Amino acid sequence: MIDRRTGLVSIIVPVYNAARFIDETISYVQKQTCAEWELLLVDDCSTDQSREIIEQKIQEDMRIRLIVQIENGGAAKARNRGIQEACGQYICFLDADDIWMPDKLKVELEYIKKVHAGFVFMGYEFADISGAGLGKVVHVPERITYQQALKNTTIFTSTVMIDRNIISDEDICMPYIASEDTATWWRILKKYGAGYGIDKNLVRYRRSADTLSSNKLTAVRRIWNLYRRQEHLSVIKSAYYMCFWAFRAVLRRI
């Protein structure tokens, strides 16, 4: 059993062939105005120089840890391994190519303590492949329930902070399905009540040209399968929520 350290933030990053961004991503964490963190980089059998870059960074900062997966299992398994190894009271997720502004952790920590919440998230901005903001900021509600989240998948993984003293690791761990992060947020909201949003833009979601033109039908199928297979909603209810989801998904991207 790993001893949990009160007040420490465990930041979990799944890494797979992320050599292009990982040095920069680590630097964003190191620049945080909150210094009470550990960075768990879970290498999912990368075939590029990701591991070598991380090992060099470890020599410079003892708060950084490398966890090596035996076989490639995808982001959900990598994040779950990070949760198992984490020492912090708080869990944050950061994708290997996303960007945090320096006050991201400080603002969330202050807020999660203020509202005595187990689950908080914040707004974010779309960025291009270089990391430059595109001016399209996604605003988030102050409070969101399970029913509201079914209509609005506005919770972005790299903005989330979870208090493990309130929400169990079993409920934080992600299922091995498509859109595993959304399924996890729904499960947490359904069991623990509302999540709390911070409508500040301290995270950038980096998207490549390929992502911008990705197959929208695939996204629709993933969400539909979540409604039907994961949440066991009827066809009518699934279609109802899907209409709201599609409308808001389009608004976020135009």
Number of C-alpha atoms within 10 A of each C-alpha: 6 9 10 14 13 13 13 19 25 26 25 27 26 24 28 21 17 21 20 13 17 24 17 15 19 20 13 16 23 18 13 17 14 17 14 15 22 22 25 26 26 24 25 22 18 17 12 13 13 21 25 11 14 20 13 11 18 15 10 9 12 10 16 20 19 18 17 17 15 9 10 14 12 14 21 19 19 24 25 20 19 25 23 13 17 24 21 23 18 26 24 23 22 24 20 24 23 22 28 23 15 17 15 21 24 14 16 20 20 11 16 21 11 9 10 12 19 23 24 25 27 28 22 27 21 21 21 15 15 11 17 14 17 13 9 13 20 19 17 21 15 14 13 20 16 19 13 15 20 24 19 19 18 23 24 20 17 23 28 21 24 27 24 18 12 14 17 13 16 10 15 20 19 23 16 14 13 15 16 16 20 19 21 16 23 24 18 21 19 15 11 17 16 21 25 23 24 21 16 17 18 19 25 24 25 21 17 14 9 8 9 11 9 11 10 10 8 10 14 14 12 15 23 19 18 22 21 15 11 15 15 12 16 12 11 9 12 20 15 13 20 19 12 15 20 16 12 15 15 9 10 14 11 6
